[in-house]
């Protein structure tokens, strides 16, 4: 079963009140309630990509975390005014 995890994450977060967050388990369960444990790595990797783009915020202890360096338990939320977000990552152009 292929899951569009980016769409699932954005859907789950879009349904939350401003400033509220969701756990990786909540997102994985939204994608597949019966086999959610298999999806937690996919949630983490997809969340990192969305956070690099500034589309979501990964938090640890209620504070924005660096998507490249966070470890352990984390939560996801939509960006809020005043968040210190990482600069969007440049996409390397293919060699000519």
SERO-4910 file (N, C-alpha, C, O; in steps of 0.05 Angstrom, whole numbers):
BEGIN
 pado doro    nc1    nc2    nc3   cac1   cac2   cac3    cc1    cc2    cc3    oc1    oc2    oc3
  Unk    A     17    -24      0      0      0      0     18     25      0     33     30     19
  Unk    A     16     41    -21     31     65    -23     16     87     -9     -8     91    -13
  Unk    A     29    102      8     17    124     23     30    150     15     54    152     15
  Unk    A     13    170      9     23    197      4     25    210     32      8    225     40
  Unk    A     48    205     45     51    214     73     51    244     75     42    255     95
  Unk    A     61    258     55     61    287     55     32    297     58     26    314     74
  Unk    A     14    285     42    -14    293     42    -27    286     69    -43    301     80
  Unk    A    -20    263     80    -31    254    106    -22    274    128    -39    283    144
  Unk    A      4    280    128     14    299    149     -1    326    147    -10    336    167
  Unk    A     -2    337    123    -14    363    120    -44    362    126    -55    382    136
  Unk    A    -57    340    120    -86    337    126    -90    336    156   -108    350    167
  Unk    A    -75    320    170    -77    318    199    -72    345    212    -88    353    230
  Unk    A    -50    358    205    -44    383    217    -63    405    210    -69    423    226
  Unk    A    -74    404    186    -94    424    177   -120    423    193   -135    442    193
  Unk    A   -126    400    205   -150    397    221   -147    406    250   -167    407    265
  Unk    A   -123    412    258   -118    420    286   -122    450    289   -120    466    270
  Unk    A   -128    458    314   -130    486    320   -102    499    318    -82    485    321
  Unk    A   -101    525    311    -75    538    308    -58    534    333    -67    537    356
  Unk    A    -33    527    329    -14    523    350    -14    495    362      4    488    378
  Unk    A    -33    479    355    -35    451    366    -17    433    348    -12    439    325
  Unk    A     -8    411    360     10    393    346     -1    365    347    -19    358    362
  Unk    A     11    348    330      4    320    328     29    303    332     51    312    324
  Unk    A     26    280    343     49    262    346     52    246    320     34    245    303
  Unk    A     76    234    317     81    217    294     62    193    294     54    184    272
  Unk    A     55    184    317     36    161    319      8    169    308     -4    154    294
  Unk    A     -1    193    315    -27    202    305    -27    204    275    -47    196    262
  Unk    A     -5    214    263     -3    216    234     -3    188    222    -17    183    202
  Unk    A     14    170    233     16    143    222    -11    128    224    -19    114    206
  Unk    A    -26    132    246    -52    120    249    -72    131    229    -90    116    219
  Unk    A    -70    157    222    -87    169    202    -82    156    175   -101    154    158
  Unk    A    -58    148    170    -51    136    144    -60    106    143    -70     97    122
  Unk    A    -56     92    165    -63     63    166    -66     55    195    -46     49    209
  Unk    A    -90     56    205    -96     51    234    -87     23    243    -80     20    266
  Unk    A    -87      3    225    -80    -24    234    -50    -29    233    -40    -44    250
  Unk    A    -36    -18    213     -7    -23    210      9      2    214     30      5    200
  Unk    A      1     20    232     14     46    235     43     44    243     59     61    236
  Unk    A     51     24    258     79     22    268     99     21    245    121     31    247
  Unk    A     91      8    223    109      6    200    114     33    187    133     36    172
  Unk    A     96     52    192     97     78    178    112    100    194    116    121    183
  Unk    A    120     94    218    132    116    234    158    127    222    163    151    224
  Unk    A    174    110    210    199    120    197    192    137    173    205    157    168
  Unk    A    171    129    158    162    145    135    152    172    144    156    192    130
  Unk    A    137    173    167    128    198    177    152    216    184    152    240    176
  Unk    A    171    206    198    195    221    206    209    233    181    216    256    180
  Unk    A    215    216    162    229    225    138    214    246    122    225    265    113
  Unk    A    188    242    119    171    261    105    169    287    120    170    308    108
  Unk    A    166    285    146    165    309    163    191    325    161    190    350    160
  Unk    A    213    312    160    239    326    156    238    343    130    246    366    130
  Unk    A    230    330    109    228    344     83    210    368     84    216    390     74
  Unk    A    186    365     96    167    387     98    177    409    115    173    433    110
  Unk    A    192    402    137    203    422    155    226    437    141    228    462    144
  Unk    A    242    424    125    263    437    109    251    458     91    263    479     86
  Unk    A    227    452     80    213    471     62    199    493     77    189    512     64
  Unk    A    197    491    103    183    511    119    153    507    119    138    525    127
  Unk    A    143    484    110    114    478    109    103    468    135     79    472    140
  Unk    A    119    456    152    111    447    179    134    453    198    156    460    189
  Unk    A    129    450    224    149    453    244    151    427    260    130    416    268
  Unk    A    175    418    264    180    395    282    186    407    309    204    424    311
  Unk    A    173    397    330    178    408    356    188    386    375    181    363    373
  Unk    A    205    395    394    214    378    416    211    395    441    220    418    442
  Unk    A    197    385    461    192    399    485    178    426    480    182    446    494
  Unk    A    160    426    459    144    449    453    158    471    438    147    492    432
  Unk    A    184    467    430    199    487    416    208    476    389    213    452    386
  Unk    A    209    494    368    218    484    342    246    471    344    264    480    357
  Unk    A    248    449    329    273    434    329    285    434    301    270    437    281
  Unk    A    311    432    299    325    431    274    318    405    260    323    383    271
  Unk    A    306    406    236    298    380    223    322    362    216    318    338    211
  Unk    A    346    373    216    369    357    209    381    343    234    395    323    232
  Unk    A    375    354    258    389    344    282    371    333    304    381    323    324
  Unk    A    345    335    301    327    326    324    329    296    328    332    281    309
  Unk    A    326    288    353    326    260    360    303    255    380    294    274    393
  Unk    A    295    231    382    276    223    403    247    231    396    240    233    372
  Unk    A    231    235    417    203    240    414    199    269    402    212    287    411
  Unk    A    181    271    383    176    297    370    147    299    364    132    280    364
  Unk    A    139    324    357    112    329    349    113    347    324    134    358    318
  Unk    A     90    349    310     89    364    285     66    384    287     45    378    299
  Unk    A     71    408    276     50    428    275     55    446    251     77    445    239
  Unk    A     35    461    244     38    481    223     54    505    233     53    510    258
  Unk    A     68    519    216     83    543    225     65    564    237     42    567    229
  Unk    A     76    579    256     62    601    268     79    626    265    104    624    262
  Unk    A     67    649    267     82    674    266    102    674    288     96    668    311
  Unk    A    126    682    281    148    683    301    165    659    303    186    659    316
  Unk    A    158    637    289    175    613    289    201    619    275    202    633    255
  Unk    A    222    608    286    248    610    272    250    585    255    257    563    265
  Unk    A    244    588    229    244    565    211    271    563    196    284    584    191
  Unk    A    279    539    189    303    537    173    299    549    145    277    549    135
  Unk    A    321    558    134    320    569    107    313    546     88    324    524     91
  Unk    A    296    550     68    290    529     49    315    518     36    333    534     29
  Unk    A    317    492     33    340    480     21    340    484     -9    320    480    -23
  Unk    A    363    492    -20    365    495    -49    366    468    -62    379    449    -52
  Unk    A    354    466    -85    355    441   -100    378    444   -120    380    463   -135
  Unk    A    397    425   -119    420    426   -137    410    421   -166    394    404   -172
  Unk    A    421    438   -183    415    436   -212    432    413   -223    454    409   -215
  Unk    A    421    397   -241    436    375   -253    460    386   -269    458    408   -281
  Unk    A    481    371   -269    505    380   -284    498    379   -314    485    361   -324
  Unk    A    508    400   -328    503    402   -357    524    387   -372    523    386   -397
***
